[in-house]
Amino acid sequence: MKPYLMAEPALRRLELTITRRLDGLLQGEHLGLLPGPGSEPAETRPYQPGDDVRRMDWNVTARTNEPHVRDLVADRELEIWALLDATASMDFGTAAMEKRELALSALAAIGFLTQRTGNRIGTHMLHGGGVRTLPARTGRPHLMALLQAAFALPRTRPGVAEPLLGVAAEQLGRVVRRRGLMVVVSDFLDAPETWELPLRKLTARHQVLAVEVLDPRELALPNVGILTLIDPETGRRREVATSNARLRRRYAEAAEAQRDAISQAMRRAGATHLRLRTDRDWVRDLVKHVMRQRRLAALAATPVLSTRPRTDGPPRGGDVA
């Protein structure tokens, strides 16, 4: 059974927390970016003839001695776009699954977590044949068809030229104009300078979740004697004496430096970073990430009371004497 089908019952009980105001959100479950009819309060403004008096903000009115009303945030459906890396470097795995399979499972998780009435999801699938785009549409049949198309992508033969992740991200930014949630699922093994700027451009307009998938053998070499290594993208082979402790240490240090560079590039780009491993319970890691984002969103929404006493008069609401 495919991993995304096994994980569906757990994933459907969750929802991704969107921490920024997005243009196109669903029925009050998420905050929209543009003011309009809705149920969530936004900014106050002076009253104008014709405004609904039921939206009068009496606290601001009393403080300013001028009638003020509070706008509402528009509630619309969420639009999700996923950039799925299915290049040759993803056809690798030494634990419970290949990186490609983990990436597809993550895509399925995003679809199940954000599947609501009116929500639309589309994909850019990056593989040896180029970039394949499936338009954003609603409904479970579309989501299942999208997942089936992703799972059916052919493997890329070694040595076949493939587009870079940064190029695909730039294409996605040009195609998608409406603000929404962008999910980039990849091992991010391309040089960070090739994808950091395109990712930053996406975060300037959208909420971006970067899902990094990796295998434990990419972090450390086992001591198994002579090991033949094959580059899945170029087909180059090299024999390595893994019994050499110095070689294993240098490999681990280089791998750690590479992952640090990836994390720093994502941080500079402003993307939310989620790391999934083929040797871990990826569903549990995803749940932890969602719950952590929920707590951060709740803290950001909690008003902070001043703890400094006022010196220009008696205490008032919001001050602690």
Summary of the structure (lengths in Angstrom):
residues: 321
radius of gyration: 24.1
end to end distance: 62.1
largest distance: 82.2
contacts: 966
relative contact order: 0.14
helix: 38%
strand: 24%
